[in-house]
């Protein structure tokens, strides 16, 4: 061999060695985003939390937000492999009962660049490696039981079982071992790939693992190791199974350091105030169709369920489970609609952007036994794109026009052209669709400071025709705002929501105006907008809107609660349940009664408004868990158009737990007037679903059913006091 050839070969070998030392960088990976998060059930005995390793090549498209690689449990439980606050973390729990944990830190990955991470735990030390080298270590002892991961849900592409903190970009060689890899093992893994380390390997997913429809990831098997199939969130959610009975979801939000424990909590199967409707009556078949946030028999997860009450037989169907939302967050509760042809639609909302939203439609009219998923699209810059996320949805049917939806979006791009520096976290918007499949472009309505919660209504103008020959309709929305700047002793954000705003459209959303017909430029961007109804911020009061409705003359009425602050307890009182009503010349305000929690709820019933009779069904009475969400339900009446109110009768008494969020049935039959759930306000409990009649009877839906149709359980006679 001559010297020149020897030199060339030497350089080639040196080059290959250099490339290998930089790691076996992938050429392609698995695409992840908020709609592509996967879940795998770990086989029993396959891995213990006291001794394990996780690894992944990651190539994020953005690093501003927290990104989950792999996880079991919430970020304070089991383990989480993710980015957070400018670093990559390998987190392992210490004591679950105390929610303590420790973590090792490493550098953040760069955008659009492949980076290799390995996290190990040997029962004493958490280690995090980056590109084959130790980046950080933390001594930590866990008291978790050895079987803690048996049958656990391993999440790929998010930091929680709910799909929160989704990974955005590509990952590959996502691997799990039932031992803590050594420094030498990690170097081999980085330089030569996971195929070189099969000892103790439980699972390995790479680009070849992805099914053609992206619904599953199948692990690469070896030896006696079982094949593990991870399923995409949403791909396996359509269940179409009959449940054994009615079980509502229990939920809480924000723990407090006082005897009331939570900001709000309880049986929240018909929560929240900005979701509507939960029940619809159709006289064509004399049935009320309803949905609710249900739960599995172990009461661990949110099931979207739907049932029907037959007014002829006085029986209720066994509920149909439409999907497992894979969260226990009641903000993901469904809402229902029945279209002009009798098809039942279920809209599955999401709390923010981490989890996907869905639309389902019944296979047959007026039949809730089977549903199919709707691949909905929306217009973005003139092109149709999948519509996979919406929050706080209120869905309405407009005669001869189809659907109108008012909702919340967290996407600031919707207002970027008019408010490029917007800090709004909850932007109000609306959209329309003639068929429930193809939706219009999203139109922002308001993005004042940090954002809003809204309550909407579509009002059909009696006997009036629009210029296009279709029935005339009015679109209206009432909302508060979440301040970004402290004023006096008040704070910022949603816990300090305040003010009431109202605006309407009489041309199906093309233009918007105030109650006095002053034109508005949408989205609204300033708190002193002409749409302001009342400046409660100047009165140092919070505002919690519960309903918007229209009287017989088409004049708006807004129901709401005021208080001094967000915490539960008497200190933030007095809390007043009020109604604001437009007289045709001015807004007038009436106090209905005092309540003991910010989240006491009631809706306006105006079917008898022509003679001045209005009703409210709400959790107005003190319940067994005083100052917590809910209480006892009562029905109130006004015979002077809402100026004064009196209790008509009390629907529940001496309950063991609070009754929460009674919801008005659309076009309600007197026999199914309101639907709600019950649950303990201060600790997790079972939750039952109930409904009431206009004349005061209360029924409970059976928790256990042996037949497909059974009579609900009578709780209170109509004439009982």
Secondary structure, DSSP 4 states (H G I P E B T S, - for coil): --HHHHHHHHHHHHHHHHHHHT----S--EEEBTTB-EEEEPPTTS-BTTBEEEEEEEEES--SS--EEEEESSTTSSEEEEEETTEEEEEEES-TTTT-EEEEEEPPPPTTS-EEEEEEE-SSEEEEEETTEEEEEEE------TTTTTT-EEEESSSSTT--S---EEEEEEEEESS---HHHHHHHHHH-GGG--TTEEEEE-GGGB-TTSSEEEPPP-TTPPP-EEEETTTS-EEEEE-SS--BPEEEEEE-SSTT-EEEEEE-TT--TT-B-SEEEETTTTEEEEEEEEE-TTS-SEEEEEEEEETTTTEEEPPEEEEE-SS--GGG-EEEEE-TT--EEEEE--SSSSS--EEEEESSTT--S-EEE---EEEETTEEEE----EEEEEEEETTTEEEEEEEE--GGGGTTT-TT---SBEEEEEEESSSSB-PPPEEEE--BTB--EEEEEEEEEEEE-TTSSEEEEEEEEEEEB-SS--TT---SGGG-EEEEEEEESSTTSSEE-TT--EE-SSB--TT-TTEEE--TTTT-EEEEEEEEE-TTS-EEEEEEEES-SSSSGGG--EEEEEEEE-SSSEEEEEEEEESSTT--EEEE-TTGGGT-EEEEEEEE--SSTTSS-BEEEEEEESSTTSS-EEEEES--S-SSEEEEEEEPBT--TTS-EEEEEE-SSS-----EEEE-TTS-EEE--SS-SSSEEPPEEEE-TT--
